[in-house]
Amino acid sequence: METAKDSLLIAGRIVTIFPLMLMVGLFMGKRSLGELPVFDFLVILSLGSVVGADIAEPDVNHIHMGIAIVLIGLLQRVVSVLTIKSRKFGRMVSFEPTVVVHQGNLLVNNLKKSRYSIDNILQMLREKDVFHLADVEFAVLEANGKLTVYKKSPKSAPTLEDLGLVKRQSDLSYSLVVEGTVYKDTLSYIKKDTLWLESQLQEMGVRQEDIFYASVDDNGAIYISDKTFVNPPPIRH
């Protein structure tokens, strides 16, 4: 009997809490459900915790949970308005965009500050259909964690390549050296060995241990990203 009563209570809470959540979500606006900056992410987590406790715990006061949901929604709305009105406040509750690639070079300091690895950035570039670091003029890690990529002009105007007006370069490259470590499986794939790599680096006047990132294409052309610490162009919200 007690179990049936609790089940009906939970069912009643689900029926009442989700319309309230819908109204609060619509009130908070598209921003809270789209980009999910840091503060909005915390709001979503908090709402999930409150709703979960309200549904799973029959002993929890249902009215109190409803009030908590409304107050969280109001807080998010107030913060959204303050973020729009004050850039200083907006920077306090979110991240600034960070340039992580500039003129084909990975920016070491910015990668460390953002706590992103080389592999993270390479994956995000591949998701943007970029398979060669040299094709990137600059890439910006946005406040919501997404990567915005601006390609170098020959790559941003492919019709020129199609017309043969610009020399076509290889669009596909493979990680060869990362922070001084050679990927031997890459050498094996392009049918080369470490002696070949050593001779190539010697011709280029570069030591393997000094390389932050290097890639190679199917033709054996090696591209080396300088271990760049310079400040990139400023990017703001």
ChimeraX attribute file (.defattr): number of C-alpha atoms within 10 A of each C-alpha:
attribute: neighborCount
match mode: 1-to-1
recipient: residues
	/A:1	6
	/A:2	7
	/A:3	8
	/A:4	9
	/A:5	11
	/A:6	15
	/A:7	15
	/A:8	13
	/A:9	17
	/A:10	17
	/A:11	13
	/A:12	12
	/A:13	18
	/A:14	17
	/A:15	11
	/A:16	13
	/A:17	19
	/A:18	12
	/A:19	11
	/A:20	15
	/A:21	18
	/A:22	11
	/A:23	13
	/A:24	19
	/A:25	16
	/A:26	13
	/A:27	15
	/A:28	20
	/A:29	14
	/A:30	11
	/A:31	11
	/A:32	21
	/A:33	14
	/A:34	10
	/A:35	15
	/A:36	17
	/A:37	19
	/A:38	14
	/A:39	16
	/A:40	22
	/A:41	15
	/A:42	13
	/A:43	19
	/A:44	18
	/A:45	11
	/A:46	15
	/A:47	19
	/A:48	14
	/A:49	11
	/A:50	17
	/A:51	21
	/A:52	12
	/A:53	16
	/A:54	22
	/A:55	20
	/A:56	14
	/A:57	14
	/A:58	16
	/A:59	11
	/A:60	12
	/A:61	11
	/A:62	19
	/A:63	10
	/A:64	12
	/A:65	18
	/A:66	18
	/A:67	11
	/A:68	16
	/A:69	22
	/A:70	19
	/A:71	13
	/A:72	18
	/A:73	23
	/A:74	15
	/A:75	13
	/A:76	22
	/A:77	18
	/A:78	12
	/A:79	16
	/A:80	19
	/A:81	11
	/A:82	14
	/A:83	17
	/A:84	11
	/A:85	11
	/A:86	10
	/A:87	11
	/A:88	11
	/A:89	13
	/A:90	18
	/A:91	14
	/A:92	11
	/A:93	15
	/A:94	15
	/A:95	17
	/A:96	16
	/A:97	20
	/A:98	23
	/A:99	24
	/A:100	24
	/A:101	26
	/A:102	22
	/A:103	18
	/A:104	21
	/A:105	22
	/A:106	24
	/A:107	23
	/A:108	19
	/A:109	15
	/A:110	20
	/A:111	19
	/A:112	12
	/A:113	9
	/A:114	15
	/A:115	9
	/A:116	14
	/A:117	11
	/A:118	17
	/A:119	11
	/A:120	11
	/A:121	18
	/A:122	16
	/A:123	13
	/A:124	16
	/A:125	19
	/A:126	12
	/A:127	11
	/A:128	12
	/A:129	12
	/A:130	20
	/A:131	20
	/A:132	22
	/A:133	29
	/A:134	23
	/A:135	21
	/A:136	22
	/A:137	17
	/A:138	22
	/A:139	22
	/A:140	18
	/A:141	24
	/A:142	19
	/A:143	19
	/A:144	16
	/A:145	16
	/A:146	12
	/A:147	20
	/A:148	16
	/A:149	20
	/A:150	17
	/A:151	19
	/A:152	15
	/A:153	12
	/A:154	16
	/A:155	19
	/A:156	12
	/A:157	12
	/A:158	13
	/A:159	12
	/A:160	15
	/A:161	14
	/A:162	11
	/A:163	9
	/A:164	10
	/A:165	10
	/A:166	14
	/A:167	11
	/A:168	13
	/A:169	13
	/A:170	15
	/A:171	15
	/A:172	14
	/A:173	22
	/A:174	20
	/A:175	22
	/A:176	22
	/A:177	20
	/A:178	19
	/A:179	14
	/A:180	15
	/A:181	15
	/A:182	19
	/A:183	15
	/A:184	13
	/A:185	13
	/A:186	19
	/A:187	19
	/A:188	11
	/A:189	11
	/A:190	14
	/A:191	11
	/A:192	14
	/A:193	14
	/A:194	13
	/A:195	9
	/A:196	13
	/A:197	17
	/A:198	14
	/A:199	11
	/A:200	15
	/A:201	16
	/A:202	12
	/A:203	9
	/A:204	11
	/A:205	9
	/A:206	13
	/A:207	11
	/A:208	19
	/A:209	12
	/A:210	13
	/A:211	19
	/A:212	20
	/A:213	23
	/A:214	22
	/A:215	22
	/A:216	21
	/A:217	20
	/A:218	14
	/A:219	9
	/A:220	16
	/A:221	11
	/A:222	18
	/A:223	19
	/A:224	20
	/A:225	20
	/A:226	16
	/A:227	16
	/A:228	16
	/A:229	12
	/A:230	11
	/A:231	11
	/A:232	16
	/A:233	10
	/A:234	8
	/A:235	12
	/A:236	10
	/A:237	10
